[in-house]
Amino acid sequence: MARAEANPEALWNELARLSETGALRRLSCAFARFVASLANGMPAPPALVLASSVLSELEGQGHSCLLLSDLAAGPAALLGWEDEQWKELARCAGPLPRTAQGWAQQLGGCAQVWAVGAFDYDQPLVLDGDRLYLRRYWRDEMLVAQAVRERAGRRIDVDAEAVRGWLDGLFAARPEQEGPDWQKLACAIALRGSVAIITGGPGTGKTYTVARLLALLFATAPQAGSQRIALAAPTGKAAARLKQSIDKALGELADRAGAALPLRELTQRMGAARTLHSLLGARPDTRAFAHHRGNPLDVDVLIVDEASMVHLEMMASLLDALPASATLILLGDKDQLASVEAGAVLGDLCHNAGAGGYTAATCDYVLAASGEAVPEEFQGDAGALAQQTVMLRHSRRFGGPIGQLALAVNAGDALRAEALLRAGEQGVRWIENAQQQQLLQLAQSGYGPYLDVLNTGYRPGLNTNHEEWVRQILQRFESFRILCAVRDGEWGVAGLNEAVAARLAAAGLLRPQGDWYVGRPVMVTRNDYGTGVYNGDIGLTLPDPSRPNALRVYFLEGDTVRSVLATRLRNVETAFAMTVHKSQGSEFRHTVLALPRERGAVLTRELVYTGITRASELFTLVSPPGAVLAEAIAARTHRTSGLRGMIAPTSR
Ligand SMILES: Nc1ncnc2c1ncn2[C@@H]1O[C@H](COP(=O)(O)OP(=O)(O)OP(=O)(O)O)[C@@H](O)[C@H]1O
């Protein structure tokens, strides 16, 4: 890097140029200007201008902080830039520190940066060791780390013998299986603490396990009758699915347990599963929730499903609002895509779950309370939180080709993934060197079943009633979906939605007119408290039976159908195709994953894995020419955060 003199004007011009070319968000440029403006008229050091713009840019990509070592090494790759773009910017900035320590010294001396431990003037940037944060994210990470550490260290007295008796009754013996019953083990572990993480791929029995954990809590809690249990998930769809699965599992258990355990009472008392937004009391026009440490949630046990989708800010709010006496159970698949917003909280909390790392004390307790012996390879001491974390390893739903493909992708084995796809076994298909027409053909047959019912029309007498007709259409629509890696272009959400609608119209199956038309599937893109629809909700546009010319959008939540007048929905987009991100928490009988022509930063192993695991019976990969699949599998999501480090020091 050249060691020229600093040229502040050239630096600002270069930042502006980068934002004009789209390499840098306008926001990042504006943020750097804001930080610079806080110097009481003094010129801002170029190092600070650079660090602020890079930090803001990385925040937009989901990182919660900036490692100074990345800054010293040149963050071009991290930003998705060419080396030359960074070098040019750095040239304008003049001499810059070459080491992380050098950066820490320079930044720590700036009035806009609070070096942790120094006097706090509420500066916008926080320097914590070798990490630079926006203050909000530093505060959120500290809050999450502290709350998790405290919870992981807390033990609840358990009568291990009694627990063993109940667990033996709740889980069938499995003489033919090798290794411990991780599900049983997870119940024992969760019961003794005020936090537990149960992670595992799809179909590994996370919900099955948690239903048994609830039964166990009910059977062993001193005041079982008054336990307040809440179920929640990041999206409405995931919440409805959680409630449905738990009700089903508890229903089956109730039949088996009989009078010994009044589980039907528990099911009735639990109430609906809610989105985290609604549980915490989201309010229009403010980020602050109604529930926080001053007005905590009224719960004893909180179960959160699809925890991989929970972003840092939400996790911090949740932990802040949870009373110390309550137990938090997080369920999720650590290998799925992280949240759209900054942070990869579940991944950070249980990054090493596969290795176990259970102490002798944990192993003794688990043996006494569940009869399960932890194999030697999973023993060790991976810290307090690891003692409360269990990974479920055996998928019941996913043994076939879809499961094998997901495993291969997760293990980074592109050759095996390609071989499985090419073998064309029942359950997985690959359309290589695809043309868009082939995908549109798939869409026409995949969406055919819902369009059949739609086009038959609602006829009193033929379809038992209007709600039943709507339910049938919604259920059929939910059995097929196109997932995209990107938003733009021929293989992106926007282009494909338009192309699919045009194709269905050309086939005489739809009559698109203007924004709203009968049969248009839509996805809500923003929470709307007025109409009670939330980001990620998917509905279908159908005639309003009581007003001849009006259209309503119908949403299916579990078994319940609800609707909103179409014209009242402001933030929606057509949803024949959706991003893999938005599909998390959903499952479709046939899932089609469309990869783009070129590899970009978003195309990662986690994205492909998440796409595959949305399919319950059939998975089709559609890819234009190129080695995009192998490249995607080789690219892992990397999110910089300080959470692991903040939890680790005192977690042993
Ligand atoms: N120990 C078990 N014995 C019998 N059936 C089981 C067991 N564990 C899970 N199942 C069954 O396997 C299926 C998948 O379980 P479950 O839905 O709990 O998995 P999950 O991990 O929550 O899946 P997802 O991530 O897709 O929500 C269910 O039908 C469940 O009843």
Ligand as a Chemical Component Dictionary entry (heavy atoms), coordinates in Angstrom:
data_LIG
# 
_chem_comp.id                   LIG 
_chem_comp.type                 NON-POLYMER 
_chem_comp.pdbx_formal_charge   0 
_chem_comp.three_letter_code    LIG 
# 
loop_
_chem_comp_atom.comp_id 
_chem_comp_atom.atom_id 
_chem_comp_atom.alt_atom_id 
_chem_comp_atom.type_symbol 
_chem_comp_atom.charge 
_chem_comp_atom.model_Cartn_x 
_chem_comp_atom.model_Cartn_y 
_chem_comp_atom.model_Cartn_z 
_chem_comp_atom.pdbx_ordinal 
LIG N1  N1  N 0 -38.119 -40.895 18.957 1  
LIG C1  C1  C 0 -39.049 -40.907 18.018 2  
LIG N2  N2  N 0 -39.850 -41.961 17.835 3  
LIG C2  C2  C 0 -40.793 -41.983 16.891 4  
LIG N3  N3  N 0 -41.046 -40.969 16.043 5  
LIG C3  C3  C 0 -40.291 -39.870 16.160 6  
LIG C4  C4  C 0 -39.247 -39.774 17.134 7  
LIG N4  N4  N 0 -38.663 -38.565 16.991 8  
LIG C5  C5  C 0 -39.294 -37.936 16.000 9  
LIG N5  N5  N 0 -40.271 -38.706 15.492 10 
LIG C6  C6  C 0 -41.164 -38.376 14.370 11 
LIG O1  O1  O 0 -40.366 -37.830 13.321 12 
LIG C7  C7  C 0 -41.023 -36.767 12.682 13 
LIG C8  C8  C 0 -40.146 -35.511 12.760 14 
LIG O2  O2  O 0 -40.092 -35.067 14.088 15 
LIG P1  P1  P 0 -40.187 -33.512 14.459 16 
LIG O3  O3  O 0 -41.244 -32.838 13.676 17 
LIG O4  O4  O 0 -40.249 -33.406 15.928 18 
LIG O5  O5  O 0 -38.760 -33.036 13.934 19 
LIG P2  P2  P 0 -38.171 -31.562 13.909 20 
LIG O6  O6  O 0 -36.730 -31.688 14.215 21 
LIG O7  O7  O 0 -38.953 -30.665 14.805 22 
LIG O8  O8  O 0 -38.369 -31.175 12.397 23 
LIG P3  P3  P 0 -38.388 -29.729 11.678 24 
LIG O9  O9  O 0 -37.034 -29.111 11.853 25 
LIG O10 O10 O 0 -38.662 -30.029 10.274 26 
LIG O11 O11 O 0 -39.461 -28.944 12.353 27 
LIG C9  C9  C 0 -42.349 -36.583 13.374 28 
LIG O12 O12 O 0 -43.325 -37.258 12.644 29 
LIG C10 C10 C 0 -42.143 -37.256 14.716 30 
LIG O13 O13 O 0 -43.343 -37.762 15.231 31 
# 
loop_
_chem_comp_bond.comp_id 
_chem_comp_bond.atom_id_1 
_chem_comp_bond.atom_id_2 
_chem_comp_bond.value_order 
_chem_comp_bond.pdbx_ordinal 
LIG N1  C1  SING 1  
LIG C1  N2  SING 2  
LIG C1  C4  DOUB 3  
LIG N2  C2  DOUB 4  
LIG C2  N3  SING 5  
LIG N3  C3  DOUB 6  
LIG C3  C4  SING 7  
LIG C3  N5  SING 8  
LIG C4  N4  SING 9  
LIG N4  C5  DOUB 10 
LIG C5  N5  SING 11 
LIG N5  C6  SING 12 
LIG C6  O1  SING 13 
LIG C6  C10 SING 14 
LIG O1  C7  SING 15 
LIG C7  C8  SING 16 
LIG C7  C9  SING 17 
LIG C8  O2  SING 18 
LIG O2  P1  SING 19 
LIG P1  O3  DOUB 20 
LIG P1  O4  SING 21 
LIG P1  O5  SING 22 
LIG O5  P2  SING 23 
LIG P2  O6  DOUB 24 
LIG P2  O7  SING 25 
LIG P2  O8  SING 26 
LIG O8  P3  SING 27 
LIG P3  O9  DOUB 28 
LIG P3  O10 SING 29 
LIG P3  O11 SING 30 
LIG C9  O12 SING 31 
LIG C9  C10 SING 32 
LIG C10 O13 SING 33 
# 
